[in-house]
Amino acid sequence: PVLMKDMQSTEFWPLRAGVDWSDDYLRSRCGHRSVSVRTYSESSRLFGDPFVRDGRVRREMRFADYVSGLNSQPPSVYAARVSMATLPELASDAKDPSEMAYGKLFGKPYFE
């Protein structure tokens, strides 16, 4: 996982001008949706610990609860590869990949 900060003023920022994905905004737009998350297994406190078989446990949770849970230290859940089809309310906030710097290098977006 990667956390990028201060990207808004760069050509790599994926959101349309004026869009701010704050916690409150995300909860208000699609908090009612369900997302698949990974959580710790009983035997490991690391996500994807290579020494623990089946170290990642998947479960479903409301997106609003997921966003709120990210503020706990350390976060207890992790969402990976959440497609825009899962959170369609946010699709119009994002730039089309072809509008992005180097977007043409990666081809069409991947949707599961």
C-alpha positions in Angstrom: 0.0 0.0 0.0 1.1 3.5 -0.7 -0.1 6.8 0.7 0.7 9.8 -1.5 0.5 13.3 -0.1 0.3 16.7 -1.7 -0.5 15.4 -5.1 -3.4 17.8 -5.9 -1.2 20.3 -7.8 0.5 17.7 -10.0 -0.5 16.3 -13.3 -0.8 12.9 -11.7 -3.8 13.8 -9.5 -6.6 11.4 -10.5 -9.6 13.5 -9.4 -11.3 16.2 -11.4 -10.8 19.9 -10.3 -12.8 20.9 -7.2 -13.3 17.3 -6.0 -12.2 16.6 -2.4 -12.4 13.0 -1.2 -12.6 13.8 2.5 -14.0 11.2 4.9 -17.3 13.0 5.2 -17.7 13.3 1.4 -16.9 9.6 0.8 -19.4 8.6 3.5 -22.1 10.9 2.1 -21.7 9.7 -1.5 -21.4 6.0 -1.1 -21.3 5.1 2.6 -24.3 2.8 2.1 -22.3 0.5 -0.3 -20.7 -2.7 0.7 -16.9 -3.3 0.1 -14.7 -6.4 0.5 -12.0 -5.8 3.0 -9.1 -7.8 4.4 -8.6 -8.0 8.1 -6.1 -9.7 10.4 -6.3 -13.4 10.9 -6.3 -14.8 14.5 -2.7 -15.9 14.1 -1.2 -12.7 12.6 -1.3 -9.0 13.2 0.2 -8.3 9.7 -1.7 -8.0 6.5 -0.4 -10.8 4.3 2.3 -12.1 6.6 4.2 -14.5 4.4 4.9 -16.8 7.3 1.3 -17.2 8.2 -0.9 -19.4 6.0 -4.1 -17.7 5.2 -3.0 -14.5 7.0 -5.6 -12.4 5.3 -9.3 -12.9 6.2 -11.8 -11.3 3.9 -15.2 -9.9 4.9 -17.8 -7.4 3.7 -18.5 -4.2 5.4 -20.3 -0.9 4.8 -18.0 1.6 3.0 -18.9 4.3 5.7 -17.6 1.9 8.4 -14.5 1.2 6.4 -13.7 4.9 6.0 -14.2 5.5 9.7 -12.0 2.5 10.6 -9.1 4.0 8.7 -8.7 6.5 11.5 -7.9 3.9 14.1 -4.3 3.2 14.9 -3.3 0.9 13.4 -6.2 0.5 11.0 -7.8 -2.9 11.4 -9.0 -3.3 7.8 -7.5 -3.0 4.4 -9.4 -2.7 1.0 -7.5 -3.5 -2.2 -8.5 -3.3 -5.8 -11.9 -1.8 -5.1 -13.4 -1.2 -8.6 -15.4 1.9 -9.6 -18.3 -0.5 -10.3 -18.4 -1.1 -6.5 -18.6 2.6 -5.8 -20.3 4.0 -8.9 -21.1 7.4 -7.2 -17.3 8.2 -7.3 -16.7 7.4 -11.0 -17.7 10.9 -12.1 -15.2 12.4 -9.7 -12.2 10.7 -11.3 -10.5 11.6 -14.5 -10.6 9.2 -17.4 -7.3 7.3 -17.6 -6.6 8.7 -21.0 -6.6 12.3 -19.5 -3.9 11.3 -17.1 -0.2 11.8 -17.6 1.1 8.6 -19.1 -2.4 7.2 -19.2 -2.1 5.9 -22.7 0.9 3.7 -21.6 -1.3 1.5 -19.4 -4.2 0.8 -21.7 -7.9 0.7 -20.7 -8.8 0.6 -17.0 -9.2 -2.9 -15.5 -12.6 -3.6 -14.0 -13.3 -6.9 -12.1 
